[in-house]
């Protein structure tokens, strides 16, 4: 299966892109410029329009100690770098699976 991907270099733009688009999932690095991964997940989860508040979000970090706080903040899944490409692909498909089945 193919996936279409859009890219943003910072958390502020990422939020704007998510609001404008029609996405099935998002992937976010914890340490983003302009709006951190924590700021982005808060922006997504507290979206008052309801358009993106339920969007599955995969977080990535280089610090294993951040994984549990990221999940508590609202990320659906977290990968700690470095990780294998296969782990990334499997995580994305786990996020997409409920939407494909639903």
N, C-alpha and C positions, 0 to 999 in steps of 0.2 A: 504494500500500500504506500501511496505517496502522501506526504504532509506538506502543506504550504506553510512557509515561515516568514514572519516579519521580524525585523531587528531594530532595537533601539539601544543607543549607547549610554542612556541614563534613565533613572527611575521616573523623572518628571515626564519625559517624552513617552516612556513606556505606558504610563497611566493614560495619557492622551490618546495613544494609539489603541489601547484596549477599549476606551470609551467609544471611539469612532468605528471600530471594526466589529466583526462577528466571529469571535474566536471560541474554540472548543477547549483550550487550555493555554496556560502561560508558563514560561520558565523565567526565573529571576535569580540573579546573583545577589547575595546578601549585601555586598559592599558596592553599591551603585553610586555614581556621582549624582548630585542634585536631589535625589530622593533615595534613601537606602531601601534595601529589600524589605525591611520592617515598615518603612513608610509606604512602600508600594502595596504591601499586603493589607495594611490598614486602609489605604485608599480603595482597594478592591473590595474588601469585606464590608466596609461601611458605605458602599455606593448606595445612595438613597433612591436612585432610579430603579435599582434591582437588576439592571442589565448585566453587570459584571460581578455582583456580590457573591454569586454561587460558582464563579469560574474556578475550576481546579488549577492550582498553582504549585509548580515544582520549584523548590528553592535549592540553590547551590551555594556552598561555602567551602572555604579551605580550613575552617576550624571545626573540628568534631564537637567541641564543647557548645557550639551554637545550634546543633541539630535539634535538641529538645526544646529550647526556647523558640526556635523557628516554628516548630509544629504547634506549640502553645499559642503562638501569635496568629496562626491561621493558615500556614502553608500546609498543603495536603500531603506532601512528601518532601523529603530533603535528601540530597546526595552530597556527600563530603568528597571534595577533590583531594587527590586525583581519583577518578573512577574510570571504569572501562566503558567504552562506547556502548557495549551491549547493555550495561546497567542503565545507562541514560535512556536508550531506546525502550527498554522494558518499563522503566518508570513512566515515560511519556505514554506508552500504550495502556498502562494501568490507570492513568488519569483519564484517558479517552474512553476506555472500555464501558463505564457506566453510561456515557452519553451515546455511544454507538448502540448499546443494547436497549436504552430507554427510548 
